[in-house]
Amino acid sequence: MTRYILPMREGGSLPVLGEADDGFKYVVKLRGAGHGKKALIAEFLGSMIARAFKFNVPEVVLLHLSGMFGITEPDQEVQELMRNSEGLNVGLHFLSGAATFDPAVNHVDELTAAKVLWLDAFLTNVDRTRLNPNMMLWNNDLWLIDNGASFYFHHSWRDPLQAALDPFPYIKNHVFLPYAHRLEEADRLMRQAITPRTLQKIVSLIPREWLEEEGSAITPDERRQAYADFLLERLKNTSIFVNEAVEQQKRTSL
């Protein structure tokens, strides 16, 4: 990053806006915030997988922050956050002029709603709710942002194969649950749209330094394999979370 612009105080992770040496502006997710490197991994994997499914997602880049980045920021809390984030971070292309998606005003077709809901259930993303939809409208298209709350199994590192069988009851809070009436069709299309090989390739791109955890008995290679195991097993068992979503729809319609 070559130029610090300002902190972005929306949400709990406190990303910052900066400009890179390619001349583009990026929303920088900081490794020193919140859940640290795990949030970066979730953002990276979630965004890359969403792009593989042909969703509109801001371009994802790896950004290196030096100790001098943001040195002019007057807020001591933000300064400390950036000092704790020296090294490799995640940058998302800034959608200049984009408007926040408002489910009370903006609408999507039933199949699109079902596909977005399927994606978030697949990734176990708990943070696309009516109060916080994490979607933008840019150039008249729907864009998905902020996948850092995905893969919540990695906060406890329980068995990834068992975690992959989670029906994901949090889907009851999803912003598109009331509108996703073509879930079975979406499930068929989404399973056809990606291969295990593609998922493994995306996982292989996780920077090794994000997988390192001091004092942990789990090696970086084992962590990487855990993400791959989770995704591959979840892809084999999509009916588990699709059925859960259908049941949640029935409950909310009563």
Buried (B, 14 or more C-beta within 10 A) or exposed (E): BEEBBEBBEEBEBBBBBBBBEEEBBBBBBBBBBBBBBBBBBBBBBBBBBBBBBEBBBBEBBEBEBEEEBBEEBEEEEBBEBBBEBBBBBBBBBBBEEBEEBEBEEEEBEBBBBBBBBBBBBBBBBBBBBBEBBBBBBBEEEBBBBBBBBBBBBBEEBEEBBEBBEBBBEBBBBBBBBEBBBBBEEBBEBBBEEBEEEBBBEBBEEBBEEBBEBEEEEEEBEEBBBBBBBBBBBBBEBBEBBBBBBBBBBEEEEE
